[in-house]
Amino acid sequence: MVPPTTDGGEYVRPDAETVLRVEGVEKTFGGVTALDGVDLEVRDGEIVGLVGPNGAGKTTLFNCIMGEHDVDAGSVHLGDTELTGMNTPDIVQAGLSRMFQLARVFPELTVRENVLINQDHSGETMLTTLFRETDEEVVRRAEELIEFVDLTHLIDEQAGNLSGGQKKLLNLACTLLSEPDIVLLDEPTAGVNPNLVDDITESITELNRDRGTTFLVIEHDMDVVHEISDHVYVFATATNLTDGEPNAALNDPRVLEAYFGE
């Protein structure tokens, strides 16, 4: 679906519907509670930040949403589709995409090939996918995404030669090729040269503003959270501590206590 725009091209969110809904999700590992009744909503066209101390359950929640962990209780819905119990490939086909904290690339393949290999050809091997006749529209969209993340000058470079930040930008392009309804980003600026942090945050905000892309973002850099987020959820000890507009949520006394002991 093409998002509505103003005359200037900026995305306008109408009465935003809930795209992703997490209700009462619980997960334990060997008797250790990783998620304890987590509730979360992401509305169409939002950038939602997810913050909290290490070990609070943020990445575990992503794994449960994407079907990499089975939930012990609760449910996950993408629009009207229940994702609970589905496997990861089916969840991706339903409209979810994820970028991991550690950039994942095929180092011997070029930037262009890395993006193209993310097109959906269920059941095919990597090599079959790469060398099959690729639809011209897919190639055009891949090259457009590469240009968008400012990697066109490296389009024929082996991905293994990219910097850490460039690999994350490449991963962002890869996650968008399938035109997902929502993208999960796990610490997109972690370990990135400060010179490229702005490139990553600008790419996220431009995708949201101009194309209406919806994001759920785990991030530890509070400046980034303030800059890009419409809404923030704060986790502590396996569950929601609070949520709201960034300034309100991050200055909640319970958050200050959890983070700084104030």
Buried (B, 14 or more C-beta within 10 A) or exposed (E): EEBEBEEEEEBEBEEEEEBBBBBEBBBEEEEEBBBBBBBBBBBBBBBBBBBBBEEBBBBBBBBBBBBBBEBBBBBBBBBEBEBBEBEBEBBBEBBBBBBBBEBBBBEEBBBBBBBBBBBEEEEEEEEEBBEEEBEEEBBEBBBEBBEBBBBBEBBEBBBEEBBEBBBBBBBBBBBBBBEBBBBBBBBBBBEBEEEBBEBBBBBBBBBBBBBBBBBBBBBBBBEBBEBBBBBBBBBBEBBBBBBBEBEEBBEBEEBEEBBEEE
